[in-house]
Amino acid sequence: MSNVILIFNLPTRTKQAARLLVLLTALICHTAGIAQSATPVKVLVLGDSLSAGYGLAETDAFPVVLEAALKKAGYNVNFINAGVSGDTTAGGRSRLAWALADKPAVVILELGANDGLRGLEPSETRANLDAILSELGKRDISVLLTGMLAPPNLGTEYGVEFNSLFPALARKHNAVFYSFFLDGVAGEPLLNQRDGIHPNRAGVDEIVQRILPKVMATLKRVRP
């Protein structure tokens, strides 16, 4: 606030100083962030079973736990769980318009795991995610894209093509990027359900803890 005081103490309040004051005030308010927003910021999680909460109580699903963590940190947010178990990127693309009916300001895009499990062509996955991201960009929605890794049994060539499409799309669409949704959880028996694929509540907590800084960075992009 010292910068603002100095401007008011100038002998002559020029138009340039007034404009600077407005910019500084806006910067201070935006840096304070969504935490002080009177209206909750709607955050849509468009995903598959990993974010839908497959095998978990509703209160243990990723969007619910993440919302609670953000509120604890002072953010005024309202999460919409648009995760559908078994969904592919094609499925997410087909239901995008419906999912956006509530007009979210932020979308966490968590799709691609089932594409990899089914061995779908990475070019199809890329095209579907590209279309989703393009539509979100047209609507001026801030996006956090989460990456996924291909199953190793599909071979090195497939893995390289599949794994690389996520960061490439994040760069193309200027989306905040989290490299692997299951980072720190995949392959950890204590953090997964019996199927070894879906996180249990402890696994969800781990995901939320790791992804939280990226979510906060995405929220900062929301226009006041």
TASULBEL-V113032 format. One record per run of one state. SS is the DSSP state (h for helix, s for strand, l for the rest). FROM is the first residue (numbers start at 1). LEN is the number of residues. If there is no record, write none. Layout:
ss = [SS/SS]
from = [FROM/FROM]
len = [LEN/LEN]
This chain:
ss = [l/h/l/h/l/h/l/s/l/h/l/h/l/h/l/s/l/h/l/h/l/s/l/h/l/h/l/s/l/h/l/h/l/s/l/h/s/l/s/l/h/l]
from = [1/2/9/15/33/34/37/41/48/49/53/58/61/62/73/77/84/89/95/96/103/106/111/113/118/122/139/142/147/152/155/156/174/176/179/189/192/193/199/200/201/220]
len = [1/7/6/18/1/3/4/7/1/4/5/3/1/11/4/7/5/6/1/7/3/5/2/5/4/17/3/5/5/3/1/18/2/3/10/3/1/6/1/1/19/5]
